[in-house]
């Protein structure tokens, strides 16, 4: 590998005018305490849905202002209307129901283990789209951002509907053949993509833990024990995302975010991107990859050699799991290291994941969150101009 340049060495690329941007972020942001309390009041029946939404509106206006103040070119609503980054979407798909489940996911952090028991799903009928999911939420965000700031919508990738329960979650009366399930699911997602684009969305992100999890041998073993072809499941996942994106409207940038779990500053899987790299980076029909690279459990940059020309890689070098601020020089050096495998013109910078994938949020303060976003903007400006 070539020797890294000094941290002060300027690099080529320049400011981007289309997503993903040189300084970007994944999507979710820490919920203010007032909003968490409002959700508790709503759950207890002491606050109406209308009053809750009005409070969410106010909180979203504030967090859009935060993103504007630090200098980001895009803005999300922080996923403030969701309890979970993915299930609030999945439960709105026609044919999908929530069921009582005892699936336990073991997350880890530096202090030990954290058990998470998510709600389970059952696919009881043909999967379809009854309505464009998050349509009102996106329209509010679009009205809230300033001119020149791109509103970004995040949704879980179709793989997340399968990875949670696999074939066991499919009612055999609805789907005797799993290929029919994939066909219907891809069609529902294609309808979602078209519907959100018709509302003026130009920046859509598919969030996906499954493709990152499959780099972990323990996760592949779990899939094999469930009856999946763990050696080729990632190829199935790539193909079905591509099916969902076939015929996507012009002018719509699509990115995907791949991480190994993010719950209360903990993670669920480890391992570099090596196992999925060739099929993923060479074959997934997206404009950019948000990749987790904040510590050693994410592996090295070598898998980036498979990234196709023209595809952007958003390096998640700034952790969202801890409040301590990274060194700007260290970030520049790591960008230089990554540029040995993919041209620097194809690189951007972001946090490694969202700050609050579930409503509980990670273990840092809102001021620390803002400082990290500011650091990303400043570093990107110095690296790319």
N, C-alpha and C positions, 0 to 999 in steps of 0.2 A: 504494500500500500504506500502511496506517496506520503511524504512528510507533511503534516498539517502546516498551513500558513499561520502567521501570527494572528492574534485576535483582532488586530487593528487593520488587517488587510481588507480593503473594500472588495466586494464581489459584484458580479453582473446580475442583471435581472430587472431592476427597476420596479416601480409601483405598479400593481395590477389593478385593472379596472373591472375585471370580472372575477367571480368566485372560483376557487377559494382565494382569499386575500393574503398578502404577505404576513400580516398580523391578524390572527383570527382566533375564534374560540369554539368549543364543541357545541355548547347550547345551554345546558342547565346552569343556573346561578342560585346562590344561597337565598332561601326564602326569608324575608324579614319576620321577626317574632310576631309582629302584629297580624300577619297573614296566617301564620301557623295557629295563633289563638282564634282567629276568625273561623278557620276550618274546624277547630274543636267545637266552637259554638254552633256551627252549622250541623255537624254530626250529632250534636246533642239536641237539635231541634229548636235552638234558641236564636237562630239567625236564618233568614230566608235566603233562597237561592239568588234572588235579585240583589239583596244586600251584599251577599258574598261576592257576587260578580263585580259589583261596584268597587268593593275593596280590592279585588284582584286587579281591576282596571287601574286604580291609583298606584298599586305596587308596581305594575308593569310600566307605567309611565316613568316612575322613578328609576327602574332598572334600565330602561332604554336610555334615559338621560346619563346614567353611569357609563354605559357603553359609548355614548357619544362623547362624554367628557374625557375618557381615556384615549380617544382617537381611533377607535375601531371603525372600519368601513361597513361592517354589517352589524345587525342587532337581532337578537332573539327576544322572546318574552320571558326568558329565564325558565320556561316550562312551569311557570307559577300556577297554572290552572290544573296541573297534574299531581297525582300522588306518586306516580312511577313513570320513568322515562318511556316505558314500552307498554305496560298493561292497559293504561288509559286509552291507548289506540287500539290494541288488539281486541279488547272487549267490545269495541264498536263495529267490528267486522261481522257481517251477517253470517250466521251459522256457527259462531263461536260463543261459548257460554263459560261463565265462571263456575267452578265447582270446588267443594271442600277438598283440600289436598293435604298431604303430609310430606310433600317434597321439602327436604331441608338442604339448603345450600350453605356450605361452610366457607365463610370468608376469612381471610387472614390479614393481620397487620403486624407491626413490630412488637406489639404487646401481647399477641396471642391470637385467639380465634374468636370470630363473631358468627353466631348462627342466624340465618335468615330463612324464614319459612314463607315463601311467596304464595299467593293464591294460584290454584291450578286452573287449567283450561280444558275444555272438552269441545271437540268439533262434532256437533250433533246434526248438522245439516250442511247442504252445499254452501261453500264459502262464497260470499258475494258482498258487494258494496251497496248499502242502502242510501248512503249520503256521503258527501265529501267530508272526511273526518278532519276535525279542527278547522273547519271553514270559517266559522265566526271568530275563532281565536286568531287566525291569520289575518283576517280582514281588520280586526282591531289593531294588531301590530302594524300592519301596512299603513293605517291611518295615523299611527303614533310616531313613526320614524320620520326624521327630517329628509328633505330632498338630498340626494347624494349618499344616503345610507341605505344599504340593501337589507330588507327584512328576510330573515332566514327561518325556515320551518324545519324542525327535526321530527322524524317518525322512525319507529323501529323497522328494521328490514324484514322482509317476509320470512327469512330464516328463523326469526325469533318465535314465530308461530309453531314451527316444527321442533326446534331444539328443546323447548320446554317439556314436551311430552312425547314427541315422536309418534309412531304408528299407534301406540297404546291410547293416545288421546283422540284418535279418529274413530267415530262410530262406524263399524263395518257396514251398516245399512246405508250410510251416506257415502262411504268411500271403501268399497271392497278392494279398490286398486289405488295405491298411494300416488300413482302418476296422475290420476284424475284430481286428487287433492291439489297437487302442485299446479296443475293447469288452471284450476279455479282460483287458487290463491294468487297466481301471477296475474290473472285477468282482473281480479279485484284491485290489486296494487296498480296495475296499468290505469284503471279507472280513477283511482285516487290521484295518480300523477297528473292525469289530464285535468281532473277537476280542480286541483289546487293551482295548476298553471293558468287555467281560465280565470282564476281570481287575481291574477297578476303576480304570482310567485315566480321569481327567477333564481331562487337559491333553495334547493331542497336537499336534505341530508338523510340517508339511511343509516341509522345507528345499529351496530351489529357486534355482539360479543361472541357469537358462535364461531366465526371464522378465526378469531384470535384464540378462543378457548381450545380449538382443535390443534393448536401448536403444542399443547400440554399433553404428554403421554398419558397422564391420569385421566384426562377428559376423553381422550380417544378410547381408552379402556372402558370407561363408563358407557360410551356410545356403543362399543362392541358388545358389551354385556346386555345392552338394550336391544340388540339385534340389528344394529345399523352396520353398514359397510364403512367402518371408521377410516379406512385407507383412502376412500374416494368421496366421503361425504362432503368435503370442502368443494370438490368439483361440482357436485350436485347443487350446492348452495350458490356457487358463482353462476352456474347456468340459469338457475331460476330467478336470480336478481336480474340477469340480462334479459330474460323473458319479460319480466315486469317492466323493464325500461325500453323495450323495443317499441319504436314508434313514438317515443316521448316528444313533446312539443319542442319546436326550435326556441332558442333563447332561455331554456331552463338548464341551469348548471346543477349537476348532481354530484354530491360527494358521499363518501361513507366514512363512518368512524368505527374503528376497531379497537376494543380494549378488553382487558382480562377481568372485568368486574370492578364495580365502584359503588360501595355501600358503606357509609359512615367511615370513610378513609381506609377501607379494607378492600382486598381483592380476592378473586376466586381461582385464578389460574396463573401459570407462569410459563415462560418459554419464549424464545425469539420467533420471528415470523417465518423461519426457514421452511417448515413443513408445508405451508400453504402458499409460499411466495410466488412460485412460477405460475400456478393457475390463477392466483389472485391478482398480482401486479401486472401480469401479462394479458389477462383475459377478462377482467371485470370492466364492464362498459360504464365507467364513471369518469368524472372530470378530475377528481382528487381523492386522496386517501388521508384521513386524519389518523395518525398512528401514535400509539403509546410508547414513549421512549424516555420516561422520567427516571428509571433506575435499572439496575442490572437484571431484574427479572424479565425485562423486555427484550433482552438479547442485543446483538450488535446490528450495525447498519448493512452488513453484507447482503441480506435478502433484497435490498433496494436495487441491486443490479438487474432485477427482473422487471423493474418499472418501465412501462412502455413509453416511447417518446411522446411528449406533449401532455402526459398525465402529471398532475401536481401531487406532491407529497408534503403534507402539513406535519411537521415534526413536533410531537407533543413532548417537548423537553422540560416544560415548566410543570411541576406537579400541582395537582389540585387537592392532594390528600393531606398536605401539611402547610402550615403558614409561613415557615421560614422562606425568605426570598432568595432565589438563585442568584449566582454571580453572572453579570452580563458577559464578562470575558469567557466564563465557562460555556455559556450558551453559544457564543460565537465560535469557540473551538469545536464544539460538537456539531454545529452546522457545517463547519469546514470538513470534519471527519465524514459526515454523511455525503458531502459533495464528491468524495472519492468514488462513490457508487452510483450516484444519480446527479446530473448537472445541477449546479446551484440555481440556475434559472428555473428549475422545476421544484424548488423548495420554498416552504413557508414555515411559520412558527406559530405554535398555540400551546395551551395547557394540554396535558396528556389525556384528560377526560373532563367531563362536566364537574362543577363544584357541588352539585346537588342532584344526583341521578334519581334519588328518591327524596321525599319531602324532608327527611331528617337532616340531610346535608352532611358535608364532610367537616372535619374537626379543624376549622380555621374561622377567622372573623371576616365580616364583610369588608373591613378596611384592608385586611391581608389579601382578600380576593381582588380588590381594586388595584392594589399595588402590583400583583402578579400580571393583571391585564395591562397595566401601564408599562411594566417592564417588557412585555412582549411587543408592544407597539414601539417603544424606544429602540429595542434591539433590532427589530425588523427594519426600522428606518435607517439605522446605522449600517446594517448589512447590505440591504438592497437599494437604499437611496430613496 
